[in-house]
Amino acid sequence: MYIKINGKFYTKDKAKVSVLDRGFLYGDGVFETMRVYNGHVFALNEHLARLRNSAKTILLKIIKTDEEIKNELIKTLKKNKLKNAILRISFSRGRGWGLNLKGELKPSMVILCRAFHPYPEEFYKKGVDVIISKKVVSYSGSVLNRVKSTNYIPNILAKNEADDTGAFDALTVDEKGYILEGSVSNFFIVKKGVLITAPLKTGILPGITREIVLKLAKMSGIKIEEKKFKPELIYKADEAFLTNTSIEVLPVKIVNGKIINKGRMGGVTLKLLNKFRDAVKE
């Protein structure tokens, strides 16, 4: 594995950043993870736009242009000789001890690349289990909820909670008990043919795959409702699924031990999964 740090390649064993880097000291940075299909970085422009929005929110200035970043990503992909991969780019605020943002802070850029290993096809045929986190509450008023930050502690705790129960992921809730998203995914349900997901104003991450799925649903004539809902609606749902860059559209079979629609694969979920897989080939 070759890792690119501030424009230079290093092997995995020699890739290092300073202990004074604010990404290490405070989790002071932003990142994006992208899926590469047959050498093509899917939805690259959308990922870069979200990266810049995240950076702007935390007052981190990215001086590189989108074209420069794209070139760095492609060079890293080629250096690792991969066509189907996961690319991750992160920017930290650079070296600096203390919380003051004034002074000469030079952001650090790190690009990681690894081969993509597909999830078992059984997951897509039978669905996965998820739980609702009892430990992590996301406060809807925080602007940081929509930032893909390198400070990932809430996500890590929620995912660990899921792992401890044997579930694939954990759904988080806000302070009033409304369902938000997974630790590493967005969450959807289907009720009587209507696709339902939490609105962005609740503070969920504006998922790239989430947005593409909503567009595909609209193009397919599927009714969409972006609204707040509580666990009770999930248990009455006909279908449920998760979305993110790696899993695409992943059916959910069980939520908090309750089987969704007798564990059957839903027609809307299957349609959107197939349409998404067609979209990545274009």
WOLIN-V211506 format. One line per field, one symbol per residue. ss: DSSP state (A for helix, B for strand, O for the rest). psi: psi as a letter, one per 40 degrees, with the letter a starting at -180 (. if undefined). A space follows every 10 residues. Layout:
ss = ???
psi = ???
//
This chain:
ss = OBBBBOOBBB BOOOOOOOOO BAAAAAOOBB BBBBBBBOOB BOOAAAAAAA AAAAAAAOOO OOOOOAAAAA AAAAAAAAAO OOOOBBBBBB BBOOBOOOOO OOOOOOOBBB BBBBBOOOOO AAAAAAOBBB BBBBBBBOOO OOAAAAOOBO OOAAAAAAAA AAAAAOOOBB BBBOOOOOBB BBOOOBBBBB BOOBBBBOOA AAOOOOOAAA AAAAAAAAAO OOOBBBOOOO AAAAAOOOBB BBBBOOOBBB BBBBBOOBBO AAAOOOAAAA AAAAAAAAAO OO
psi = hhhhhfeiii iddehiiiee hddddefgii iihihhhfeh hhfddddddd dddddddefh hheiiddddd ddddddddde fidhihhhhi hieahhhieh eiaghhihhh hihiihhiih dddddeiiii ihhedhhhhd ehdedehgie gedddddddd ddddeeidih hiiaeeeihc iidfiihiih hfehhhiiid eeeihghddd ddddddddde ehhhhhiiii ddddeeidii iiiiddebhh ihdhhfehhh ffeihidddd ddddddddde e.
//
